Amino acid sequence: MMTQVDVLRHGLPEGAGCLRGHTDFAITPTGLSQMHQAIVDISHLDQIVSSPLQRCSNFAYALSTSRSTPLAIDAQWQELDFGDWDGRPHKELWQTYQQELDLFWRDPWHNTPHQGESLPEFDLRIIQAWQRLLSDYQGKKLLLVTHAGVMRQLLRHILEMPQTAKYLQRLQLPYAARFRITIFHDENNEDWPQLHWPVSQQFVHSE
C-alpha cells in the first residue's frame, strides 16, 4: 500500500521583515496565487490537512470548498513558537536580543527563544504529527499545507539528518515551495518513505 503526501509551504503573507512564527499574519493575494499555481498539476486529493494559521488555512479552506475535499485543521502543523520574539521586526529583535539571537541561530538545539518552544520540542511535535498523519490517512493522497520550519524538520526526520544547525541554512524553501513524500507500507507494517523533489508530474497510484 502507498500513501502520498504533497507538502506545501504557504505563499507570501503579510508581516514582511518579522519573525512570523505563531503570529497569525494573513496571506496576501499574491501568496494565494502562488499556492494555487504550485498545485496546478494535482488532479486528485483524498484529504487536505492544514496549519490553523491564516497564511495556510485560508488557502486550505478555499481549496477544500472548490474541490469538495475533506479538510482537517491541525495545530500540530503550526510553525515554531518564537515566544517573546514572535511577530516582532528583525531589526527590533537584533537591537534588543542580539546575543541571544546569535546563539539561537548558531545552535538552536541548545538555545531557545524567550518564552518560546525549544527546537527539540518542535522536532518531536512534527515527528508525532507525521506519525499520526500516516496512521489516520494510510493509502490516501494528501495535501499538507504548512510552514518552512515545519518542512525542514519533516525533511530532517525523513532523511535522518543529524541534530545540527547546518540543515536549517542548507534547505532553501521559497514561498509556495512543494515537495512530495511517498510512503510504501510493507506487509510487516514497516514504512519506506521516499522524497520527490522536484515533484514528478505523474501520481503514484495506491494499491
Secondary structure by P-SEA (a helix, b strand, c coil): cbbbbbbbccccccccccccccccccccaaaaaaaaaaacccccccbbbbccccccaaaaaaaaaaacbbbbbbcccccccccccccccaaaaaaccaaaaaaaaaccccccccccccaaaaaaaaaaaaaaaaaacccbbbbbbbcaaaaaaaaaaaacccccccccccccccccbbbbbbbbbccccbbbbbbbcccccbbbbcc
